[in-house]
Amino acid sequence: MTQKIKQLLYDKTGHFKLTFLSSYLFVFGLIAKLYAATFFTGENFTHLFTPFLKSFILQAGNPYQFFFQNGLLEAFPYPQLMLYVMSAPATIMGQLLGPELFIVTP
């Protein structure tokens, strides 16, 4: 397993393949993107997606069915894989910090 990882990350001469990770431009762009994603989210995210994700994380059951029955069809128009991807960081941080501290409500 570790040999395969070494083959993926290093070339035959032993040089690290992912040199862009050490680039200041890459690091600055990543920080700028995370900042923008955190502070400049749209109304759809704060009023539709966040309650849907919070419902999925804090309550048992199918959030798609709950929001469909309440007429909120636009709450989260993505498949389950996207729901898992978007809720994973909040679930992990919620376990570490407590769900009340990490999950933001609009």
Secondary structure, DSSP 4 states (H G I P E B T S, - for coil): -HHHHHHHHB-TTS-BS-GGGG-HHHHHHHHHHHHHHHHS--HHIIIIIHHHHHHHHHS-S-HHHHHHHTT-TTS--S-HHHHHHHHHHHHHHHHHH-HHHH----
